[in-house]
Amino acid sequence: MSASTEFFCRIPKTIELFQDFEEITPIKSLGECRSALYSLNGSYFAYTQPDEVIILDTTNKAQLYYKIEISEIFDLNFSPKGTYLCLWGKPILLNKENGKWNNNVKIFNLKTKTIIAEWSSKNQNGWKPQFTSEETLICKNFNNEIQFYEINSDITTLNLNQPNKKFKLDDNKTIFKLSPGKNPSIAIFIPEKSSQPASISIYELNNFKNPICFKKFFKAEKCEIKWNSLGTALLALASTDHDTTNKSYYGESNLYLLGIAGAYNSRIELTKEGPIHDITWSPSAREFAVSYGYMPSETTFFDARGNSIHSLPTNSRNTILYSPHAKFVLVAGFGNLQGTVDVYDRQNKFSKVVSFEASNTSVCEWSPCGRFILTATTSPRLRVDNGLKIWHASGKLIYLKEFTELYSISWKPQDLSKFPPLKNLEPAPEAHSSAKEYLAKREALANSASKKPAGAYRPPHARGNNNNTTTTLYQKEMESNLKNGNTSTPPPPGLSKLPRQKVIVGAAPVVEKESKAAAKNRKKREAKKKDQSPAPQSSTSVSTSKEEETGGSVLGGIQSLEEKKIRSLLKKLRAIEQLKMKQASGEILEDTQVIKIQKEDEIRNELLSLGWDE
């Protein structure tokens, strides 16, 4: 990896900056860090602390540039050239009677080191002001009105009461976005309302009377606008939360392509039904890619006029990322998918370079040099296995670092001219020691798992004992009966569906209760025998016959309440053992079943108190 390539990691109470796998953070923060980011040109890095915002100069490693003494800042945003830093703080209601809020949005000029403007924004969504690429204009939404202000790098105060231009909006749900490029335009989306269709318009900043491109469409409650890098065309992903045909849980979505010259404004025809997962422009601005459809999804590439030029094989993918030089295209399945990453060579007829697994990935980015891929697992998306991995474009793991909690991560932006374009992929550099240790450990675990025989399940209390002792409740009961000379033992659970004769150690044997039909037949046979042999019966036989008719002392019953209680507790223990076997095999138990397992010790103690001995 190039020594000039850097990245940052934001963890709960500090920031770590890395260059060439070595930490270069000059300051260790002590308080909670809620936001951190590089400027778009990579010259500055800013992060928050409870009572200040710290700005570092990253042109020569990372030196302290300035500290803004301000508290409760939750979000940050840099202007395109890094001249201005926008801050969003905690909104506070100052006056309940007139509904006045504090000025929680502030714009800081890094050159003059002053706050040039501030206003109130209660919602964190959509709070960021927008700048033109040359930072000559700034715009914001205020009371359903887009206001434009002229600025320069030496400005110390911005008069918000005198905007240079205005554009009145009809709806507070209107979305707008400035284009990049030297001749910026603005795209304005108005959602559908009542029977009126939605619309998207593109205006030049010096003429708001007549749009240079206009499109109306239905089924659009919200819209995501993506300009290409030159600002000559945009993709509008319009969607609704509900599908009127009841075919999709995700609602309905449609993709539209609009050009600033007005030569084309069309809907992109997609060949598969289902949601649109991802859309992305190529850095060259000459093509774009779309991932869409029910899983397994389709990934299709289109030219700048919306004509299909190539489709990848159908697969479970939902993420598309071009490398900075547009040499490679990364197509992956993240989120609830297994994390497979495919890398294709765009300049070699979409030939596949490699596939590798990056499971549980929540952040994925190409490095500025276009030779490495960063994948990371962050909180709160996932609370476990947080960390980062850096891969070479050939699929080789180069670096790995684990964290208890990782909140955000990103490469340092750098100008593409610093890195020569790739004709052929260079060989992967030698892996860092962290990657070598991780791969060796994973290989050792795989080998041990394949060699280790799968033995029978043993409950926790019987593990670690090499003696051939009885482990199940059935075996212990049978052993107890044999010691006491009782061979009438019930069959083990699951071997027979017939009623089992339960045996209590030290108690008289229990005779199965005979049915009414069997008793009736027996009495008939006895009556017939009596008729055939009229001889008088002895007192011994009479008493035996009466005992048989009445069931004797234990016929169909139990001698005492204690024995009945023991029977019930043993039945519960058998059920607990079966649940533990299910749990050991990986089956998910219900809450009530887990509670039963937790009561095992309590049941065993009660059995001991009743005289039961295992």
Sequence and secondary structure as in RCSB ss.txt:
>XXXX:A:sequence
MSASTEFFCRIPKTIELFQDFEEITPIKSLGECRSALYSLNGSYFAYTQPDEVIILDTTNKAQLYYKIEISEIFD
LNFSPKGTYLCLWGKPILLNKENGKWNNNVKIFNLKTKTIIAEWSSKNQNGWKPQFTSEETLICKNFNNEIQFYE
INSDITTLNLNQPNKKFKLDDNKTIFKLSPGKNPSIAIFIPEKSSQPASISIYELNNFKNPICFKKFFKAEKCEI
KWNSLGTALLALASTDHDTTNKSYYGESNLYLLGIAGAYNSRIELTKEGPIHDITWSPSAREFAVSYGYMPSETT
FFDARGNSIHSLPTNSRNTILYSPHAKFVLVAGFGNLQGTVDVYDRQNKFSKVVSFEASNTSVCEWSPCGRFILT
ATTSPRLRVDNGLKIWHASGKLIYLKEFTELYSISWKPQDLSKFPPLKNLEPAPEAHSSAKEYLAKREALANSAS
KKPAGAYRPPHARGNNNNTTTTLYQKEMESNLKNGNTSTPPPPGLSKLPRQKVIVGAAPVVEKESKAAAKNRKKR
EAKKKDQSPAPQSSTSVSTSKEEETGGSVLGGIQSLEEKKIRSLLKKLRAIEQLKMKQASGEILEDTQVIKIQKE
DEIRNELLSLGWDE
>XXXX:A:secstr
  TT EEEEEETTEEEEEETTEE       S    EEE TTSSEEEEEETTEEEEEE SSS EEEEEE    EEE
EEE TTSSEEEEEE   EEETTTTEE   EEEEETTTTEEEEEE  S STT   EE TTSSEEEEE SSEEEEEE
  TT     TTS SEEEE S TT EEEE  SSS EEEEEE  BTTB EEEEEEETTB SS SEEEEESS SEEEE
EE TTSSEEEEEEEESS TTS  TT EEEEEEEETTSS EEE   SS S EEEEEE TTSSEEEEEESSSSBEEE
EEETTS EEEE   BS  EEEE TTSSEEEEE  TTS  EEEEEEGGGTTEEEEEEE TT  EEEE TTSSEEEE
EE TTT SSS EEEEEETTS EEEEEE S   EEEE    GGGS   SS        HHHHHHHHHHHHHHHHHH
HS       GGGTT  S    SHHHHHHHHHHHTT       TTS  S      TTS   B    HHHHHHHHHH
HHHHHHH  S   HHHHHHHHHHHHTTTTBTS S HHHHHHHHHHHHHHHHHHHHHHHHTT    HHHHHHHHTH
HHHHHHHHHTT   
